[in-house]
Amino acid sequence: MKYKFLVSMAVIAFCAAGAFSQVDRWLPNDVNRPIPTVVTPGAEPGAAPSDAIILFNGKDMSAWQAGDGSDSKWKLVDGAMEVVPRTGNIHTKQAFGDCQLHVEWKEPSPAVGTDQNRGNSGIMLMSSFEIQVLDMDGNKTYADGGAGGIYGQYPPLVTASRKSGEWQTYDIMFRRPRFDSDRHLLTPARLTVLLNGVLVQDATTPTGPTAFHDRPPYLAGPDKYPLTLQEHNGAVQYRNIWIRELPDPVTTLHYSADVPMHIEAKDLAAYAGTYDLDGNSKMIVEVSGDGLMTRRQSAAGRGGQGRGGQPPAGASASTSVAMPTPLLVPINEDSFVAEWSGNSSRVTFTRDSKHQINGMVMQSGDSFNYAKRVDDASEPANASPAPQ
């Protein structure tokens, strides 16, 4: 008996590991998986977290410089840095690639100008991918030139701008473009942008660097490059600018199991039969449509009984109780899955040396049970009709 128990546990462990692709390094809920680094959030909304690099704290512009490498010509005004028209763009002294960026900005009030000449500026990731800054308060302009847009390419999903003279907030998640060793593009840049807490760009992939009346192509370059703030003749103000450098994107977990495969009903019949669960109850497996149905059959005093060991009203000494997962669909030759109440249920069939099905491992969440086949595998149960 002890030997049979150990063999059953080994089968369960093997099937649990085999249920997931070898590409996936960690099993679900794996206690050996490294714990993420702890980051202390800012004390209030918009405040920098503990791992952020402060680019502007309202006191000095030491993190910035002009295009020619000289000190910034923009000016400090009441804890903000204000664009000085015709002094040129400024950029960070430090270079960045993948990042999370927080920027607060304010348009002049009263507003001056119209269309693209009304409070125009821009936030340029890697100095190449511009998120537009523009006064939208009653101001009409072209769709891909408004605040929240990726300039000249993608309009914002919605217009979420505040009125002139009110502080506004950008929260930007940026993934840089990636190239292979031959300088061919592997993946484009990707931008997710919130304007004043509203999603305006959803994992959007620019066609290349942004430009006026042009769509330049991607060209391989450094993995990191300075962040640029644009001067476009408007006295826009900026404050509370911080950035978090992000690690490389995580490897996507294997998800091909989400795509069911088709097995003919005559072949599904090979799985149908009776499986002994614990000596006192059995699992009945039947074909139903494009998948399998399972139900548990319990003897008197086990499983199907009510409180105090008495059978529920109307129940016989041997009761069949339907499983909560109505249909199991195949994802490979021996693995079947179903979804119920948000919990994944999986059945993996085991085989003997002659490739005959001799048992099954049933998984529901973190619970595993093994049932041994007790009928003749060469005479499978009859297929049930598909549910109506």
N, C-alpha and C positions, 0 to 999 in steps of 0.2 A: 504493500500500500504506500509506504514511504517513497519507494522508487517511482511509482506511478504519479505521485504528487509532484515530485521533482521534475519528471518529464513534462507534466502539464505546465508547470511554471516556466520551464525553459521554452516550451512552445509559445506561451503567451508573450514572454519577453521578446522572442524572435519575431513574432508577428507584429508586436507593437513597434519595434524598430523598423521592420520592413514596410510598415504602413506609410512611411514617409520617405521621400526621395533621399538618396545618399548625398545629393547636392546640399540638403539642409544640414547644417552642422549641429544644430541643437534640436532635440525633441521638444514638443510643447510642454511647458511647465517644468523644464529641465532645471533642477536645483544647482547644477554645476555651471550654468550659464553665467558669465560675468555680469555683475550688477552695474548699471549705468552710473556715471560720475554724478555726484551731487552738486547742483547749482542752486544757490540761494536766490529766489526771485526778488525783484525790486520791492521796496516797502510799500509802494503805491503804483497804480496803473501808469505805465510809461517810464517808470524808474528803471535804471539799468540793473540787470542781474549781476551776480558776483563774478561771472567770467567775461563780462563785456569789456571792450576797449572803449574808453571815453574819447570821442573825437571833438566834442565841444561841450563844455560845462558852464558856459555863460561868462567865463572870466578871461579867457585868452584864446587866440587862434594858433597856438603853437603846433597843433597837429596838421596845419594846412600851409600851403605855399602857392604862389602864383605859377602860371604856366612856365615861366622862365627860371623857376627855382628860387626866386626872391620871395621876400615876405609878402603875405597877402595884403592887398590894398583895400579890402573890405573893412568896414568899421564896426566897432562894438557900440550897441545902443540898448541900454536897460537890460543887460543880460542876454542879448541876442546879437548875432552877427548879421549885418545888413549888407546886401549887395550894393556896391557903388558902381553906377552905370559907367560903361566904357573903360573899366579897369581889367576886364578879362575874367575867365574862369579861374577857380581855385581847385586844387586837388590835395588829397592826403599825402603826407610824406611816406606813410606806410602803404604797402600794396596788399590787396585782398583778392581772394577768389570766392569760394563758396562761403556764404555769410547770411546772417540775419541782421537787418539794418533797421534802426529806429530813427526817424527824423521828424521834427516838428517845424512847421513853417507858417508864415503869415503874409497875406497880401496887403499892400498899402490901402489905407482908407483915409479919405475918400478915394475910390478907384480912379485910375487914370488910363485912358486909351480904350481900344476895342480889339476884339478878335485876338490874334497872337501878340498884339502889342499891349496887352493888359496884364501886368504882373507875371511876365514870362520868365521862367527859370527851368531848371531840370536837375534831376539826380541821376548820375550816369555811373552805373555799375561797371567796374573795370574800365571806366572812361569810354565805354562803347555802347552800353545799352541804357537808353534814357527813359526814365519814368517822368512824365511831364508834370511840371508845376505851372499852374495858370489860374488866374482869377475867373471862376465860372459863375459868379454871382450876377445873373442877368446878362451874361456875355455869351454871344454865339460864335462858334468856331467850327472847323471841320472835325469830324468824329474822332479821328485818330490823333488829334492835337490837343485834346482836353485833358484836364487833370485826371489822373488815374489811368491814362493810356500809356501804352508802350509806343513812343512817338513814331508817327508815320507808318505804324504797322497794325496795332490792335487797339481799338477803342476800349474804354473801361466797360465792364459788364453793366454798371449803373453809374450815374453821376451822383456822387456822395459828398460833394464839396460844401463847405460852410460859407457864410457871408464874408464879404470883404472886411478885413481888420480882425477876424477871429482866428485863433490858433488852430491849425489843422495838423493831422498826424498821418505819417506813412509808416507802416510796418511791412518790410519787404524781405522775402525769403528768396535767395538767389543761388542757383547752381550754374557754375561756369560751363562753357563748352569744353568738350574733351576730344582729343585727337590721338591717332595712333602714331607709331614711330615713323611712319611715312608722311606724317602731317595731314592725313586724311581725317575728315570729321567723323567721329564716332557717335557723339550725342550732342545736340544743340544746347544752348543755354536754356534755362528754365526759370520763370519768374512767377511767384505768388505774391500778390500785393493786397494789403488792406488799407483803405483810405478812410480815416476817421472810424475805424473798427468795422468797416463794410468791405466785403470781398469784391475787388474790382478786376483782378487778374488771377485766374485759377490754373496754376501750373502751366502757364502759357510759354510756348517756345518761340522766341524771336526767329525771324528768317535769317538773321545776321545782325551786325551792328546797325543801330538806328541812324537815319540821316534825313535831310530835307529833300523831298522829291527824288529819293533813291532807295534802293534795297541792296546795299553792299553784301557780298558773300562773306561767309566765315573764312578766316585765314588763321592758321596756327600761330600761336604766340605764347607769351609767358602764362603760367598757371595762375599768377597773381598780378594785379595791376592796380594803380591807385583809383580811389573813388573820386569822382569829379562833381562839383556843384557848378552849374552854368550861370553865367552872367549874360542877360539878354535885355539890358536897358531898364529893367524894373527893379525898384527898391524893395525886393522881397527879403524878409527876415527869416533866420533859422535859429533854432535853439535845441538843447537836449538831444544831441546826436551821439548815438553809441552803436557799436557793431559787435557781433559775436562771430568768430570764425567757426565754421562748421566742418566736421569730419567728412570724409568721402561718403557718398551715399551707401547705404547698406545694401548687401546683395539680396535681391528679391527672393523670397522663399518660393519653393517649387509649388505650383498651383495647377498642374495638369490634371490632378485628381478631381478638379471641379468639372471636368468634361466627361460625362458618362459615355461608356462604349456600348455598342449594341451586341447582344448575344441572342441568337435565335431561341425561341421557346423550347424547341426540342433539345437544345444544348443546355438551357437553364434547368431542364428537368433532372440533369445529373446531380444538381445540388439539393434537390427536394428529397426530403426524407425525415427520419426521426433521429434526434441527437440527445443522448443522456447528459443532463446537466449536473446532477449531484446525487443520483441514485434514487431520489424521491420525486423528481420532476424532469420533464423532457421538453425539448424544443422541437416544434413541428415546423418544418420549412416547406413552403409551397410556392409554385410559380404563379405570378400574377402579372399579366400584361408583359411589360418590358423588364420586370424585376422579380424580386422575391418577397413573400410575406412570411413573417415568423409569428408564432404564438406559443405561449408556454402552457404545458399541460401538467398539472400538479395532482398528486394523489391526495387522499383524505388526510387532513392534518398538516398539510404543507401548502404554501403558496397561495392557493385559491380560497383559503379559509378565513373566516372573520375572527373577531376577538375571542379569547378564551378557548381557542382550538375548535370552535364550532363552525361548520360551513355557513356561508352567507345564505340568506333566504333565497330559496329557489335553486340553490346550487346542488349538484349531485356530488357523490364521493370523488369523482374524477372530473375536474373542471378545466376548460380551456379559456385562458384569459388573453385577449388580444394585446400585443405589444403596442406601445404608444407611437412607434415609428411605422407608418402605414405601408411604406414601400422602400425596399432596398434596391438600389440600382448599381450595376457593375461599373467599376472604374478600371479594372484589369481582370485577368482571368479568375482570380480568387478573392478579390476584395470588393465588397459592396458597401455603399454608404447611404445614409439617409439623414435628413435634418428634421429636428423636432424641438420646438421651444428654445431655439438658439443653441442647443447642445448637439454636437456631432456624434452620431451613432455609426459604428463600423462593424462589419462582420468579415473576418478573414478565414477562409476555408483552408484546412490543412490536408495534405495528401500522404499516402504511404509510398513505399518504394516502387509500386506498380502504377503510380500516378492516380490511384483511386482516392476519392475524397473520404477521409476517415475521421473528420472532426471539424470544429469551427471555434474560433476565438471571437467573443462578443465584447466590443468596447463601447462604453457610454461614458464620455468625459474621461475621468481617471480611473474608472472601474473596468476590470477585465474578468471575463469568465470563460472557461473552456468547457465545451460539450463534445463528447465522443459519439460518433455515429454508431447507431445500434441496429439499423436496418441493413438490408443487402444493397450495397452501392450499385450493383449491377441491375437492380430493379427499382428505379426511382419512383417516387410518388407521382400520381397523375397531376398534370398541370391544372391550375385553377383558372377560371375565366377572368379576363381583365375586369377591374372594377368599373362600374357604370358611372 
